[in-house]
Amino acid sequence: MASITVQPGIRKGTVQVPPSKSDAQRALLCAAFSQGTSILHHVGRSADELSMIQAIASLGAQVIEREKGEFSVMGIESLPNRISIDAHESGLGARLLTAVCSTGKGTVTVKGSGSLKSRTMHFFEDVLPHFGAKITDFNGHLPITVQGPLLGRDLDVDGSVSSQFISGLLMALPLADGNSRLTVADLASGPYVRMTLNTLAAFGIQIETEEMHRFSIAGGQHYQATEYTIEGDWSAASCWLTAAALGADISVKGLNPSSVQADKQMLAALMSAGCSVHVTSDGIRVNGTTKHPFEFDASDCPDLFPSLVTLAALIPGKSIIHGANRLIHKESNRALSLISEFLTLGITIEFLDNALHIHGKSTIRGGEVHAHNDHRIAMSLGICGLFSQEAILIQGSESVRKSYPTFWEEMDALAH
């Protein structure tokens, strides 16, 4: 386990955020199932993106990096009769691959590693057989073995556990034999499903939706090769926007202000905390001079919790962030991890009624903390280190490779 020490001090400079691994994984999989060759621009090098590239290559896609961040993907002619692929630690990758691979007549086993092996896959146990797929060797967690083909059907499903399952179905059902109608109750993180629909449309797949509750999906569609550019990652940007709100002189570049990414809600959260946000052609800047305790509902953007807790921890008074039940099935039990590590830094957090109540202070102490193999916990603790009384030693710092492998280098490059 690697560690890193972050010394306190005001940082200055410009940060170019990495590509969105969520956007990239969707686009890579769409390209793999397309007819022809797609060109994808601005693909990152995070562990999750590399896992998806490896997986689609194993399935038969021809993936070539033409230059840094630019890939050509020639679509799969037909799925193998029997194959095992590895999603490593990507929950999104595992769920999208499981659904889409169930469209073929071959047998595909999706494996995982690390904390992903303990994350639930039960959703598919009931849902995929309804559409004609077979599931074998399955105990509710990876590995899972699926075999199609899929048949179009109508089904009511529960979307409260994770939007990733719904996105997987929306990517798979257009390839089914026959039309489907999917009615989703209690959809979690709806913006991520909107992202899926946008990516599908770019690759020629049409799905009609009624207020993100009912989806009408024509079967027998074909993915079409295209040229696609991956957006900058609002999830990664939230760390730097938090640092700016707390006093760092940082400009954040590479973001699309019109993005449908869920974590663009970071701007709304900052404004609810009394911060001013300035979006210009040179990037996004945040002024937190008038910041104050805040209340915010992060149910649809749970990946913002670590950044929002960091912000709240350094604002004297009580802030409340709703939607904490969404944190239980992340890379760690993210709620308990945040409570534990911020207590080490002298900040009390209570988990009450699906919300985190953070009792912020004007300063936090340093010390040794642990990332719990969770990239977002590691990054949020790193931002804390910039504003702590003494240095913070972060165990498990290598976990940032999952989404933002250059995070620590970016921090070191800032002037201080």
N, C-alpha and C positions, 0 to 999 in steps of 0.2 A: 504494500500500500504506500503510495507516494504522499508526500506532504508539501505544503508551501506556507511560507510565512508572509503575511501582508502587514507592512508597516503603515501606521497612520500618517496622514498628510493629504493636503488638498491637491487634487490632480487637475491638470489642464490639457486640453487638446481635442482632437477630432477622432471619433471612432466610426469605422465603416463596419456595419453589422454583417454577419454571415448570411448566406441564403437560408430560407426557411426549409428546415428538414421535412416539415409536414407537407409543404407544397411540392418539394422535390420527390418525396417517396410516391406521392400520388401520380405525378407526371411520369416518373420512371416506369411505374407499373402500367399506366395507360399506354405508354410508348411500346412497351414489351408486347402488349396484346393488339397492337395496331397492325394494319396492313401497310407495309412499306417501311421507310426509314424516317424517323423523327430526329430533329436536331434540338437538343435541350441546352439552353444557355444558363450560366450562373448556378451550376450544381456545386454544392459544397462537399467537404471532405469529412463530415461528421461520421461517427461510427454507424449511426442509423442509415445514413445515405449509402455508405459503403456496403452495408448489409443488404440493402435492397438491390444495389447493382450486382452484387454477387448472386443473389437469389434469382433475379431474372436471367442472368447469364446461365445459371444452372438449368433453368427451364427451357433454354434454347434461344434466347434473344442474343443478338450480336451487339455488344456494347464496346464502343471505341471512344477513348478520350482524344479528341482532335487537337485540343489545346486546353490550357488550364481552365477548368470550369465548364468546358463545352464538350458535350457528348453526342455522338450519333448512336441511335438505337434502332436496329433492324428488328422488326417484330417477329415473334415466335410463329413458325409455320404450323406446328401442332405440338401439344403438350406430350411429354414422354409417357410411356406406358406405366412406368413405376419410377419414382424418384423421391429423394429426401432433400429438403432445403432447410436452411438455417436462418431464422430471423434474428439470431443473437439476442440482444436485449431490447429490441424495438417492439413495443406493444402495438403501435400502429402498423408496422410492417407485418407482424404476425397475423393481425386480424384482417388486413386487406388481402394478404396472400392466401389465407385459408379460404376466404369467400371466393375469390376469383379462380383459384385452382380447383374449386369444386365444380367448375363449369365443364371440365374435360372428362373424357372417358377413362383416363389413366388414374392410377393411385398415387396421390401426393401426400407425403408426410411433412408437416411443418414442425420444426424443432425450435428450441430457444435455449438461452443460457442465463445464468445469474438470476436476478430478481424476477425476470420475465416468467420463469418456470412456476412461480407462485401466483401469478396474476390470472384471474378467472378467464376461461374461454367457454363457460357453460352455455352462453347464449346460443352458440352454434349447435349444441346438442339437440335442442328442440326445433330450431328454426331451419337448418339446412335439410334435414330429412323431409320436412314439409314440402320442400321444393324438389324432392326426388334424389337428393345426394345421400350417399352412404357415409357413415362415420364409424371408424373402428379404432380399437386400441386407445380408448379415450377415458380419462378420469376427471374431466373438467378443467384440466390444465395441459399445457404442452408436454409432450408432443401430441399432435392430433393428425389423424390420417383421414383424408377425404377422397371421395370418388364421385364423379358426376355421371351423366350430364344433369344440368338443372332443367326443370320444367316450370313454366310460368304458373303462378298461383296468386291468390289474394290471401293476405295474412295481416293480423293485428299483432304488433310486437311492442315490447317494453324498451324504451330508449333511455331509461334512467341510469343504467350502469355506465355506459360509455357510448359516445357518438361514433367511435371507431367501428363498432359492429354494424351500425346503420350505414356508414360509408362503405364498408365492405360489401354489403348487400346491394347497394346502389351501383357499385362497380361491376358486380357479377350478374345481376338479373337482366341487364340489357342483352347478355349473351345467351339467355335461356331460350328454350323452345316454347314460345307462347308468351302472352302478356301477363304482367303482374301488377298488383296494387298493394302497396305497403302502407299500412296505417300505423303511425308511431305515437305511442302515448309517452308523456313525460320525457321528451327529448332533451338529453343533456348536451350542453355545448353546441347548440344549433349552428353557430357561425362556422364550426368545422365541417358540418354537413353542407353548408352553403359553399364552402371552399371546394368540397368534392364535386358538387354540381357544376361549378364554374370550370374546374379542370376537365370534367367529362365533356362539357360542351365544347371546349377547345379541341378535344379529340373526336368530335363528331357524334357524341352520344347525347340524345335528347331525352330528358325526363321532366314530366310536368309535376308541379307540386302545388298543393293548396296550403299556404301558410306554414310550410315546413312540418305539416302534420300528416298529410296524405300524399303519397307519391305514386303516380301512374307511369309505368315503365313498359314500353313496347319491347317485346322480345325480338330476337333475330337481328339485332343491330350489330354493326361492325365498327370497331375503333379505327379511326383514320389517322395516319401519320401526319404530323404537323411540326411547326417550329414554335418553340415555347420557351419563355424566359421565367426562371424561378424568382419569386419576390424575395426581398430582404426580410429577415425574421424579426417580427415584433416581439416574440417571446424573449429572444436574446437581448433585444434593445431595451427591454424593461429594466434590466440591471443598470445600464448606463443612464437611463432616464431617471431612475431612483437616485443614483449618485449625483446627478445634476441638481435634482430637487433638494438634496441634502447639503449642497454647497460647492460641489465640484464644477469647474468651468469647462464643461464638456458639450460638444456639438455631436449629434448622432446622425450619421448619413446612411443612405442606402435603403430608406423605407418608402413605401408607397402610401401616401396619406389617404388614398381611396381604397385601400386593401379591405377585403372581407375577413382577414384573419381575426380570430377572436381576441387576440391579445392587443389589438389596436386600442382596446378599451382602457389600456394603461393611461392614455391621455385623459379620458374621462375621470379615472381614479385620481390622477394628479390634480385635476381641477377641483374635484370634490374635497381635496385636502388643502385648497387655497393656493395652489401653485399656478403660475402663469405659464402657458405653453406657446412657443413661437415656432411656426413652421415656415421655413424659407427654402429657397433653392439651394442654400448651403447646408441644410440639415435642420434638425429639430433641437431647440434649446429650451431648457426649463429653468424658471426662476422660482425658488422656494422660499424667498424672503418672508412671505406672509403665510407660510404653511401653518396648519392647525390640525388637531385630531379630526378624523374623518370616519364615515361609515360608507361601505361600498359592498355591492353584491357581485361576487366573482363566480357565481354558479356556472356561467357560460364561458368563463375564462380562468379555470382553476390553476393553470400554469403561472398565473400572475401572483399567486399567494406568496411565494418566497420573497419576491421583490416588494410586494405591498407590506409584508410583515417587517422587512428591513426599514422601509419608510416609516411605518407606524412606530417602530421601536425607538426612533430618534426624534419623535415629536412628543413632547411632554403631554400627558393626559391619556385618556382611553380612546382607542380607535377600534372599530368593529368591522370585520370582514366576513360577510355571509357566504354560504356555500361550502363550508369546510368538509361536509360529508364527501365531497368529490375528491378529497385528498387521500382517502384510505387505500385505494388500489393503484397508487402511482409506483415509481421506482422504489420508494420506501413508503411506509405509512407517513406521508409527508406532514400530516398534522402533528403527529407525535414527535417526529424528527424536529420540526420547527420549535415546538414547545420545549423539548429537551435542550437543544443547542442554544436557544436564546436565553434560557434560564442560566446556562453557563456564563453568558455575557451579562447577566444581571437584569434581564427583562422577563417579567412575568406575563405568560400568555395563558388564558383560560379557554377551554373548548366547551361552549355552552350553546345549546339549541341550534346546532348546525352553523355555528359562527365561531371565529377566533376573536377573543377580546384581548387586545394588546395594550398593556400598561406602559406607555412610552416614557422615556426620560430624555433629558438634554444631552446626556453622554452615556456611553456603554463601556464596560471594561473589556479588556482583552483576555487572552487565555487560549487554551487548546480546545478545539471543537472538532466535530466529525461530520463528514458529508453524507454518511449512510449510503454510499454508492449512488447518490442522487445528484445529477449534474446541476439541477436548479438550486438545491440546497448549497452546494459548493460555491456557486457563483454569488448567491445572496450573502453568504458568510464572507466572501471576498470583499464585497462592497462594504459590509460592516467594518472590515479591517481598516478601510480608509478613514473612518470616523471614530474609531475606538480610542480609549485612553492609552492603551498599550497595544503592542503587536498581537495579532491573532494567528495562531498556528492551525492550519486546516488539514486534518488527516483525510485521505481519500480525495485529494485534489485532482487526481487523474480522471475522475468521473466526468469532467467537463467534455471529454472526448465524444461523449454521446451526441452532443448537439453543437458544441462550440469549442473545438480543439485548440484554437488560438487565444482563448479568453485570457489566460495569464500573461501571454506575450503582449496582448493588447493593453493590459493594465500596466505592465512594465514600461511600455512605450510612451505612456502619458507623462508629461512633465510634472515634476513636484519638487 
